[in-house]
Amino acid sequence: MARDYYETLGISRNADQEEIKRAYRRLARKYHPDVNQEPGAEDMFKEVSRANEVLSDPEIRARYDQFGEAGVSSGAGGPGYGDFGDMGGLADIFETFFGGFGGAQGQGGGGRRRNGPVRGEDLRLDLKLDFREAVFGGRKEIRIPHLETCGVCTGTGGKPGSQPKTCITCNGVGQVRRSTKTPFGTFNQVAACPTCNGEGQVIEDKCESCNGAGRKQETKKLEITIPKGVDNGTRLRVSREGDAGLRGGPPGDLYVYLMVAEDRQFRREGINILSVVQISYLQAILGSHIEIDTVDGLLEATIEPGTQPNTVMTLTGKGVPRLGNDVSRGDHLVTLKVEIPGKVSAEERELLEKLVKIRGEKVGKGGIENFLGGLFK
């Protein structure tokens, strides 16, 4: 009894084409006769190749799923695989080992042209934001150059009323074949037709608006929403705003990569905001009420008496909104720097000297400024 092809490749019955391809290449490298000389390796290689040939073609796979081996044998209308002909078997493993065997298989193989819808390409836009724009988000207008479906020919590429002609090079197949001699034998190489680029048809009367391309480069204005709390490297996906598709295919997507400009006053650390505020030595000693600039505006804060230099004051909930949960915000951390005056007036000096005497402090060489500098450095 023939072994189940899914079991041969070690995949599930609902595996997609990419899984089939990966499984086949892994096993083909393992059992290829030029790599593995052990008894039974060549038979296993043939079995793996046979399983790949059946399961990699959606039509043949469907017959196999319904009827088993009987549905894909030569007598049942399926292709003959006994000699690994066409582009399966050895040709596929040749591609695995030597890096490419023509690009037509990925377009359907088996002589089918590329005449179905094709999704448009995705686009990337780098967008620079101000610090506060990144914190609070909002609406932002952007301009993007992209390909749009031609409005004159509606994407066909031909003049209105004209019809495409069958390509005489490939007779409408979209692919051409040629034989290639290799150390493994002669193989049929399949490639996209160079005349029609794999379309199977050529446009003789081209649309004058798009020169037969079916798409035109246009610059479009868009207004996008910037979420609160974005940061450098945040990527936004704008659905269906990439290049237009071909032959009625859907457009691609636009990916906006955000870059946040540095701010002269604030620095960001995760969802916290950091800043530095200068206070006088008297404010540090006696305490005070000061206004601190935050991303929300000026906020009154209390400096406690005896505040030490480099004390960090926490303004709870005044940081960056958490991305995806803007109800939650980080904190604003303010580092207090105590400013020591380089010079004092005669009156200030007199008062400070009285303070030194009251405290019983000794003033070293350099005067009272050195004493105060020692207090607040």
N, C-alpha and C positions, 0 to 999 in steps of 0.2 A: 504494500500500500504506500502511495506517494506521501512524503512528509508534507505537512501543512507549511505553505510558504511564509506565513506570518511567524510561525515557530522557527523556521529556518533563519530568518533575519532577527529573531528575538524581539519582535515588536508586537504591540496590541493590534487588534483588528480595526481600530479607529485611528490608527497612526496617520499623520499627514505626510505629504510628499517630502518635506524636509527631514522628518524622522526616518523615512524609508531610505533616503539618500545617504544620511549619516551612517545608518546601520550597514548598508551595503558597502560603503567605502571602508568602514572599519573591518568588516569580515573579509572583503576582497584583498586588502593589504595583508591580512593574516594568512590567507590560504592560497594566494597566487603561487603557481608552480615555480616561478623564478625566485620567489622569496622563501617558500616553505617546501622542502624536499621530503618531508615525512610521508609515510604511506597513508593514502586516503585524503591527502590535502588537495590533490587535483580534483578528485570527485566532489569534495566539499566546495571547492571553488566553483565548479560547474553548477552545483545545486544553488549556491548563493546567487550566482549570476542569473540563473533561471528565475529564481524568486524575485529578483530585482526587476527583470524584464517584464514580468507579469504585473507586479504591484505598482511599478512606476508609471504605467500607462492607465489613466483613469477608466477608459473604456474596457480595456482587457481586465483590469482589476474588478470592475463591476460584474463581468461575466464569470470570473473566477469565484467571487463571493456568492453568486447565485447558483452556479452549476459545478463548482470545483474544477479539478483538472480537465474534466471532459469539456468544459466550456471554453478552454483556452488552447486545446491541442490543435494541431494543424487540421485534423479532420473536422473540427467544429467551426471552421471559418477563421480561426485565429492565425497569427503569423507563425511560421516555423522557426523555432529557436534552437534547433539541435546543433547548429554550427556557430552559434553566437553571432549571427549576421547582423546586418543593418547597423544601428548605433548602440546596441546593447552589449552585454557581456564584456568581452575583451576590450572593446572600444571604450567603454566607460571606465574600466580599470586603467586603461592607457591614459585617459584624462587625469585620473587620480595621481598616477605616478609622474607624469610628464607635464602637468600644469596646463591643460587645456586641449580640447579637441574640436574646436569650432563652437560657436555660441548659439547654434540654432536649437539645441535640445531644450534649453530653458524657455523657448518660445512655443513649445508644444510638440516639437519633433514630429516624426511620422508624416511630414509633408503638409502640415496645416499652417496656413499663413496667419499673420498677426492682424486680423481684421476685427477684433473685438475692442470694447472700450478699454482705455488705459488711464489709470489714475494720474492726476497731475503731480508734479514734483513738490515736495515740501520746501519752504523757504525759511531763512533765518534773518532776523533783524536784531542788531545790538542797539539797545536804547539806554541813554544815560539819564539818571534821575538826580534831582537835588536830594539832600539829606532828609528834609521834611517830607518830600513827596514819597520817599521810601517808607517813612514812618506811618504816614496817614493815608497813603494811596490816593485814589481818585480817578478821574477820567483824563485820558491823555490822547491827543491827536497825533497820529503818525502818518507818514507817507511811504508807500512801498511800491517799487517797480516790480511788476509781475506779468506773466502771460495771461491774457484773457482771450476767450473764444472770439474769433473774428465775427463781427456783427453782419458783415456782408455775405459771407458764404456759410455762416452758422457752423463753422468748424470743418467743412468738407475739404477746403483748400481749392475748390474749383469755382469757375465762374458760375453765377446763378443760372440754372437751366442746363448746365453741361453735365456730362457723366464721365467717370473715370474709365480708362481702358485697361483691359487685361494685359499684364506685363508679358511681353513676348520672350523675354529671357528665361523666365521660370514657368511660363504658361499659367500664371495665376496662383501658383503654389506658394510663392513667397520664399522658397528655399532652392538652393542649387546643391548638387552632389558632385563630389570628385573623389577619386580613389587615391589613397595614400599608402605607400609601401613602408613598412616598419619591420624591425627585427621579429615582430610577432606575426607578420603576414601582411596582407593587403586589407585595408579597412576603407569603408565608405565614410567620407567626411561630409557632414551636412553643415551648411552655412547660410546665413541670410542672403537673399538675392541682392547683388550690388546695384542692380538697376532700379528696383522698387523699394530697396531697404527693408525687405521682408513683408511688404504690404500686399503683394500679389497684384497690385493695380498701380497704374501711373496716371497722373493728372496732366493732360496735354494743355487744356485751357485753364491756366492758373488764375485764381482770384487775384485781381490787381491790388486789393487792399492789403492782403497778408502775404502776397507772392507765393501762394500755394501752401503755406505752412498751416493754415487753419487756426492759428493763434497770433496775437499781436502783443508786443510789449507796451504796457500801459502803466502809468503811475496813478495809484489809487490812494485816496485819503480814507483813513479808518480812525475811529475813536474806540480805544480799548480801555478796559477797567484794570487799574493797578490795585491789587489787594493791599490792605494794610499790613505793614511789617515785612515787606519784601527786603531782600538783601542782595549783595553782590552774588551773581551767578544764579539767581532765581530765574527759572524758565517758565514762561507763560505760553500756553498753546491756544492759538486762535483758529478754531475749526474752519476749514473750507476757504481759507484766505490765501492759499498758496497759488501755484500756477494752475491754470485751467487744464482739465484732462483732454485726452485725444479721443476722437471718435465717440463723443458723448460720455466719456469717463468722468468721474467726479473730480473736483479740484483737490489739490493737496492742502496741507495745513501750513499755517504760519507759526513759527516758534520765535518768540521774543525773549532775548537774553538781556537781563537787566544789570546795569552797572551803576553803582551809587557813588556820587561825587563826595569827596571829603568836605567836612565842615570846619570852619576856622574855630568854632567854639565847642562843638560837641564831638565826641568819639563814641563809637558803638562797640559794645562787647556782648555778643549774643542778643538778648532782648533788653539789656541794660544800656543806659546812656551815661557816659562819663563826662564830667567837665571840671574845671578848676576855677575857684573864686578867690580873689585876694581880699583879705580883711586887715584892718590896722591892728597894731599890737594892743591899743587901748580897747578896741572891740573884742579882741581875744581875752583880755584880762577882765573887763567889766561886763561883757555880754552885750548883745545888741539885737536889733531887728533889721534885717537887710532884705533887699529884693534880689532874687536869683532868677536868671533867665533860663527858661526851660523850653522844650519844643511846644508846650501849650501856652507859652507867654510868660510874663513876669509873675513870680510867686513869692510872697513874703515868708521868710524863714527866721527862726530864732537862733541866735548864736548864744550858747550857754556861757556864763562867766567861767573863766579859767580854761577856755578852749585851747587845746594844744595845737601846734603846727602840724599840718598834714592829717588832721582829723577828717574822716570821711563821713559826710552827712548823707543820710538816705532819704530821698523823697519818694515814698512808696507810691507805686502805680503811675509814675510819670515817665516811664521808659517807653519801649517799643511794644506795640501790640503784637501778640503772638500770632504768627502766620496761620490762618485757618481758624483762629479763635480770638478775634480781636476784642472780645470782652476782657480777656486776660492780658495784662500789660506788665512789663518789667519795671524796674526801678530806675530812678535817676540818682546816681552816686556823685556827690559833690565833694571834691577834695579842697579843704580850706588851707590856703597858704597865708601865713602871717607876715605882713610887710613891715620890716624894720626901716625906719627913715635913715637916710645917709647923713642928714644934718638936722639939727633941731635949733629952734630959736633960743635966744638968751632966757626968755621967760620959761620956756619948756625945760631948758636945762636946769634952771633953778628949782623947778618943781620936782624934777627927777632926782636931783641931788638930795632934796628933802626926803624923798621916798627912800633913797638908799640909806640915809641916816636912820629913818624910822625902822627899816628892816634890819639895820645893823650889818649891812653888806659891805664888803671891801671892794673898792673899785681899783682895778689893776691899771697898768700903763695903757694909755690909749683913751682913758676917760670913760664916761658913762655909756657912750655908744658901744664900747666893747662889752660892758656889763649886760646891756640889753640884748646885744647880739648873742651872748652866751645863753640868755634865757630862751631865745626864740629861733635858734638855728636848727 
